[in-house]
Amino acid sequence: MLDRTKAPETYEIDAITLQVAEVTNLSNGARMHVIKSETQPVVRLDFVFKAGKWFENKTGVSDLAAKMLLEGSLNHSAKQIADKIAFYGASFDNNHGYDRTEFTLYCLAKYVEELLPLVLDVLQNPVFPEEEYNLLKKRTIQNIKVQRQKNSYLATHSFTKQLFGEQHPYVFGFDEEDLESLTKEGLQQFYKSRYITQELEVFACGAIDDTMQRYLEREIQHLSIQPSKASYTSSQKEETAKATEKTNLVFVEDSLQSSIRMGKLFPHISHSDHLQLLVLNEVFGGYFGSRLMRNIREDKGYTYGIYSVISPKEQNSLFYIGTDVGYAVTDNTIEEIVKEIKILQQEEIPEEELSTVKNYMLGKFLNDINTIFDQCDRYKRIVLYDLPQNYYNNFVTTIRTATSAELLKLANQYLLEEDLYTAVAGRKS
């Protein structure tokens, strides 16, 4: 019988084991990655194209092009697509990103053969119907107008413009005039040039047996999307001029709050310092017990929440701090953020605090790879960011072995106050 008077035993996490994918190079040039699990009768299919903002020649074209694929194909109207997906209790949607665009199907394993032909039709035979395009464009512009009423949107938009330059593809959000200038023909040309099966990565995970795997390989290799002969190169790949001023205020009259964004570029996810920087960031502002939360939320009462994030992209990584505060304490909040950075640069993190952070990070990581879909997401990152297969074991080892002295050195190398950009949307005291 279980003795409830004794706490359960705890164990050190030395290494982790993720499901290994079977990789097949299909005859159409695409690669298919299969991760099998019979725990639940569900399948997820991700079709990932090199068609994100990085490849645009006009801001917004990749976002609207991805959405238009769900607005009708040669064989299905938008309503028929939605109705069939709903009939089988499935989900089919797109996720447009800075570097990639992906289309994801979730469904019961027994319905894969009913739904995969629909998905392939959507990907290969979009018709970009005029009426749906006009409605989508109008709806998107209206959504942008709503978002631009929010200080958090304005602050992040301004901050990324400062950091990357006005026309860089990693700038967050849109200006309304960007979308006004788009045309349906521009979206079609982007699709024809960037949705290419030779660059397609397909990730299949879930209840996939050998028969289904052969079916997926047979059907997906019939997908054939060839690049158009017309050249279509991104005019935004070159780094554009950054802001000369390190601080920018987007004034919002009568606003009672201000949104603050501070940060800088960090090394690429493959850099040797990246994993230790994740530990440093966690101490600083990465979780609810972080130093920023203890100081600015719990001690000063300036905000309900404040965080710091390292956001990896395929070309670099972005480090930023974000919070919303009453406008009267805007300057005070920025001063406290800088104060916490200086403490990281001057004093080693106490062992007890560092141990707490390490245990939190390891526990959260184990929770985040709990399902086969979670594990597929981690594997997908390894593929798309071209990371070594032992990346997550290195991640665990780094968390366990990072020292206060090493983190102190990194704080002095990467968190110099003069390198930080700051954007505020709202009012300042």
C-alpha positions in Angstrom: 0.0 0.0 0.0 1.2 3.5 -0.8 2.6 5.3 2.3 1.4 8.9 2.0 3.4 10.0 4.9 6.6 9.8 2.7 7.3 12.2 -0.1 7.9 10.6 -3.5 11.5 10.1 -4.5 13.1 12.6 -6.7 15.6 11.9 -9.5 18.2 14.0 -11.3 17.5 14.5 -15.0 20.7 13.5 -16.8 19.4 13.1 -20.3 16.1 12.9 -22.3 15.0 10.7 -25.1 12.8 12.1 -27.9 11.1 10.0 -30.5 13.3 9.4 -33.5 11.8 10.4 -36.9 11.9 8.3 -40.0 13.0 10.6 -42.8 12.1 9.9 -46.5 13.2 11.9 -49.5 10.1 11.8 -51.8 10.4 11.8 -55.6 9.0 15.3 -55.9 11.8 16.8 -53.8 10.0 17.1 -50.5 11.2 15.5 -47.3 8.8 13.6 -45.0 9.5 13.1 -41.3 7.4 10.5 -39.5 7.2 10.1 -35.8 5.0 7.3 -34.6 3.0 6.9 -31.4 0.0 4.6 -30.8 -1.1 6.2 -27.5 -4.0 8.1 -29.1 -5.8 7.6 -32.4 -4.9 11.1 -33.7 -2.6 12.3 -36.5 -1.0 15.6 -37.2 0.4 16.6 -40.5 2.5 19.8 -40.9 3.3 21.1 -44.4 6.1 23.7 -44.0 7.2 25.9 -46.8 9.9 28.5 -47.1 7.3 31.2 -47.5 7.5 33.5 -44.5 8.1 37.3 -44.3 11.8 36.8 -44.9 11.0 36.1 -48.6 8.6 39.0 -49.2 9.2 41.8 -51.7 6.2 43.7 -50.3 5.2 43.8 -46.7 2.2 41.6 -45.9 2.2 39.6 -49.1 3.2 36.3 -47.5 0.5 36.6 -44.8 -2.4 37.2 -47.2 -1.1 34.6 -49.7 -1.2 31.9 -47.0 -4.7 32.8 -45.9 -5.9 32.9 -49.5 -5.1 29.2 -49.9 -8.0 28.4 -47.6 -10.4 30.6 -49.6 -10.9 28.1 -52.5 -9.2 25.7 -54.8 -10.0 24.2 -58.3 -12.1 21.5 -56.7 -13.4 23.1 -53.5 -14.9 26.4 -52.4 -13.9 28.0 -49.1 -17.3 26.8 -47.7 -16.7 23.2 -48.9 -13.2 23.2 -47.4 -14.5 24.4 -44.0 -17.6 22.1 -44.1 -15.6 18.9 -44.9 -13.0 19.6 -42.2 -15.9 20.3 -39.7 -17.8 17.1 -40.7 -14.8 14.9 -39.7 -14.2 16.8 -36.5 -10.8 17.9 -37.8 -8.8 21.1 -37.8 -7.0 22.6 -40.8 -5.3 26.0 -40.5 -2.2 27.9 -41.5 0.5 29.5 -39.3 2.3 32.3 -41.1 5.7 33.1 -39.6 8.8 35.3 -40.1 10.7 32.5 -41.9 8.2 29.8 -42.8 4.6 29.2 -43.5 3.0 26.0 -42.4 -0.4 24.3 -42.9 -1.5 21.9 -40.2 -4.1 19.1 -40.3 -5.3 17.5 -37.0 -7.6 14.6 -37.4 -8.5 11.1 -36.2 -6.2 8.5 -37.9 -9.2 6.8 -39.5 -10.1 9.9 -41.5 -6.6 10.7 -43.0 -7.6 9.1 -46.3 -10.7 11.3 -46.4 -9.0 14.5 -45.7 -5.5 14.3 -47.2 -6.7 14.7 -50.8 -8.5 17.9 -49.7 -5.3 19.3 -48.1 -3.2 18.5 -51.2 -5.8 20.2 -53.4 -5.7 23.3 -51.3 -1.9 23.4 -51.4 -1.5 22.7 -55.1 -4.6 24.2 -56.7 -5.5 27.6 -55.1 -7.6 29.9 -57.3 -7.4 33.1 -55.3 -11.1 34.1 -55.9 -11.6 37.8 -56.4 -14.5 38.3 -54.0 -12.8 36.3 -51.2 -9.6 38.3 -51.7 -11.4 41.6 -51.4 -13.1 40.5 -48.2 -9.9 39.1 -46.7 -8.0 42.3 -47.5 -10.7 44.5 -46.0 -11.0 42.3 -42.9 -7.3 42.2 -42.4 -7.0 46.0 -42.6 -9.8 46.4 -40.1 -8.1 44.0 -37.7 -4.8 46.0 -38.1 -6.8 49.2 -37.2 -8.1 47.5 -34.1 -4.6 46.2 -33.1 -3.1 49.6 -33.6 -5.3 51.0 -30.8 -3.4 48.8 -28.4 -0.2 50.2 -26.8 1.4 46.7 -26.7 1.1 46.4 -30.5 2.5 49.9 -31.1 5.4 49.4 -28.7 6.5 46.1 -30.3 6.0 47.4 -33.8 8.2 50.5 -33.0 10.8 48.5 -31.1 11.4 46.0 -33.9 11.7 48.9 -36.4 14.3 50.5 -34.2 16.2 47.2 -33.9 16.0 45.8 -37.4 15.3 48.8 -39.6 12.1 50.2 -41.2 11.7 47.6 -44.0 13.2 44.5 -42.4 11.1 41.3 -42.6 11.5 40.7 -38.8 9.6 43.9 -38.0 6.5 43.0 -36.0 3.0 43.8 -37.4 2.0 46.1 -40.3 1.2 49.6 -41.2 -2.2 49.9 -42.8 -0.8 51.4 -46.0 1.4 48.3 -46.5 -1.8 46.2 -47.0 -3.6 48.8 -49.0 -1.0 48.6 -51.8 -1.2 44.8 -52.1 -2.8 43.2 -55.2 -4.3 39.7 -55.8 -1.7 39.2 -58.6 1.1 40.0 -56.2 -0.2 37.3 -53.9 -0.4 34.8 -56.7 3.1 35.5 -57.8 4.4 35.0 -54.3 2.6 31.7 -54.1 4.0 30.5 -57.5 7.6 31.4 -56.5 7.7 30.4 -52.8 5.4 27.4 -52.5 7.9 24.8 -53.9 7.8 21.1 -53.2 11.6 20.9 -53.6 11.8 23.0 -50.4 8.8 21.4 -48.6 9.2 19.7 -45.2 6.4 17.5 -44.1 6.1 16.4 -40.5 3.7 13.5 -39.8 3.2 12.4 -36.2 0.7 10.4 -34.2 -1.0 7.0 -34.8 0.7 6.2 -38.0 1.2 2.5 -38.9 3.2 1.1 -41.8 0.2 1.1 -44.1 -0.6 4.7 -43.4 3.0 5.7 -43.8 3.1 4.1 -47.3 -0.2 5.9 -48.1 1.2 9.3 -47.0 4.4 8.8 -49.0 2.5 7.7 -52.1 0.0 10.6 -52.0 2.3 13.5 -50.9 4.9 12.7 -53.6 2.2 13.4 -56.2 2.1 17.0 -54.9 4.0 19.1 -57.5 4.4 22.8 -57.1 7.1 24.2 -59.3 8.6 27.7 -59.1 7.5 30.1 -61.7 9.9 31.2 -64.3 9.5 34.9 -63.3 12.1 35.9 -60.8 10.9 36.8 -57.4 13.6 37.8 -54.9 13.2 39.4 -51.6 14.2 43.1 -51.4 14.3 42.9 -47.6 17.1 40.3 -47.0 19.7 43.0 -46.7 19.9 44.6 -43.3 18.3 48.0 -43.4 19.4 51.0 -41.3 18.7 50.8 -37.6 17.4 53.8 -35.6 20.1 56.2 -34.5 18.1 57.0 -31.4 18.1 54.2 -28.8 14.8 55.4 -27.2 11.5 56.1 -29.0 8.1 57.3 -27.7 4.9 56.5 -29.6 2.7 59.1 -28.0 -0.9 58.0 -27.3 -2.9 60.9 -26.0 -5.0 60.4 -22.9 -3.5 56.9 -22.4 -3.4 55.8 -18.7 -0.9 53.1 -19.4 2.4 52.8 -21.2 3.8 49.7 -22.9 7.5 49.2 -22.6 9.8 47.1 -24.9 13.5 47.0 -24.3 16.1 44.7 -25.9 18.7 43.9 -28.5 19.8 41.2 -30.9 21.2 38.0 -29.4 23.3 35.2 -31.0 21.6 32.6 -33.3 20.1 29.6 -31.6 23.1 27.5 -32.8 25.6 29.8 -31.1 27.7 28.2 -28.3 26.4 30.8 -25.8 22.7 30.4 -26.6 21.8 27.7 -24.1 23.5 29.4 -21.2 21.8 32.7 -22.1 18.5 30.9 -21.7 19.4 30.1 -18.1 20.5 33.8 -17.5 17.2 35.0 -19.0 15.1 32.7 -16.8 16.7 34.2 -13.7 16.2 37.7 -15.0 12.7 37.6 -16.3 11.8 34.3 -17.8 9.3 32.9 -15.2 6.9 34.1 -12.5 9.5 34.0 -9.8 12.1 36.0 -11.8 13.9 39.0 -10.5 11.9 41.4 -12.7 8.7 40.0 -11.4 9.9 40.2 -7.8 11.0 43.7 -8.1 8.6 45.5 -10.4 5.4 43.5 -9.7 5.7 42.4 -6.1 8.0 45.0 -4.5 7.1 48.2 -6.5 3.6 47.2 -7.6 4.1 48.9 -11.0 2.6 46.2 -13.1 0.6 42.9 -13.2 3.3 41.2 -15.1 6.8 41.7 -16.7 8.8 39.3 -18.7 12.0 38.8 -20.7 12.2 36.6 -23.7 14.8 35.2 -26.1 13.0 34.7 -29.4 15.0 32.6 -31.9 14.5 33.1 -35.7 16.3 31.4 -38.5 18.7 34.4 -39.1 19.3 35.6 -35.5 17.6 35.8 -32.1 15.8 38.7 -30.4 16.1 39.4 -26.7 13.4 41.7 -25.3 11.7 42.8 -22.1 8.0 43.7 -22.1 5.5 45.1 -19.6 2.6 47.5 -19.3 2.6 50.0 -16.5 0.8 53.2 -15.4 2.2 56.1 -17.4 3.3 57.9 -14.3 5.8 55.2 -13.4 7.2 54.6 -16.9 10.6 56.1 -16.2 10.8 54.5 -12.8 10.1 51.1 -14.4 12.9 51.5 -17.0 15.3 52.5 -14.2 14.4 49.4 -12.2 15.0 47.2 -15.3 18.4 48.7 -15.8 19.1 48.3 -12.1 18.4 44.6 -12.2 20.7 44.2 -15.3 23.5 45.9 -13.4 23.0 43.6 -10.4 23.4 40.6 -12.8 26.6 42.2 -14.0 28.1 42.9 -10.6 27.0 40.0 -8.4 27.0 36.3 -8.9 23.6 34.6 -8.7 23.2 32.9 -5.3 23.4 29.1 -5.5 19.9 28.7 -3.9 18.3 31.0 -6.5 20.2 29.4 -9.4 19.2 25.9 -8.2 15.5 26.9 -8.1 15.7 28.3 -11.6 17.4 25.1 -12.9 14.8 22.8 -11.3 12.0 24.9 -12.7 13.5 24.9 -16.2 14.1 21.1 -16.2 10.6 20.4 -14.8 9.0 22.7 -17.4 10.9 21.1 -20.2 9.8 17.6 -19.2 6.2 18.9 -19.1 6.7 20.5 -22.5 7.6 17.2 -24.2 4.8 15.2 -22.6 2.9 14.4 -25.8 4.0 13.1 -29.2 3.0 16.4 -30.8 5.2 18.3 -28.3 8.1 16.0 -29.2 7.4 16.6 -32.9 7.6 20.3 -32.3 11.0 20.0 -30.7 12.2 17.8 -33.6 10.8 20.3 -36.1 12.9 23.0 -34.5 16.1 20.8 -34.9 15.3 20.4 -38.6 14.3 24.0 -39.4 17.1 25.6 -37.5 19.7 23.0 -38.6 20.6 22.0 -35.1 22.5 18.9 -34.0 20.4 15.9 -33.1 21.7 16.0 -29.5 20.6 19.6 -29.1 18.1 18.9 -26.3 20.5 16.7 -24.4 22.9 19.6 -24.6 20.1 21.8 -23.3 19.6 19.6 -20.3 23.3 19.4 -19.6 23.8 23.1 -19.8 21.0 23.8 -17.4 22.4 21.3 -14.9 26.0 22.6 -15.1 25.7 26.3 -15.7 27.6 28.2 -13.0 27.0 31.7 -11.4 30.5 32.8 -12.6 29.7 31.9 -16.2 26.3 33.7 -16.1 28.0 36.8 -14.6 30.4 36.8 -17.5 27.6 36.5 -20.1 25.6 39.3 -18.4 28.6 41.6 -18.9 29.0 40.5 -22.5 25.5 40.6 -23.8 23.5 43.0 -21.5 25.4 46.2 -21.8 23.1 49.1 -21.2 24.4 51.1 -24.1 23.4 48.3 -26.5 19.7 48.2 -25.5 16.9 49.8 -27.6 13.8 51.0 -25.8 10.3 51.8 -27.2 7.4 53.2 -25.2 3.8 53.5 -26.5 1.5 55.6 -24.4 2.7 58.5 -22.2 5.6 59.1 -19.9 5.6 60.8 -16.6 
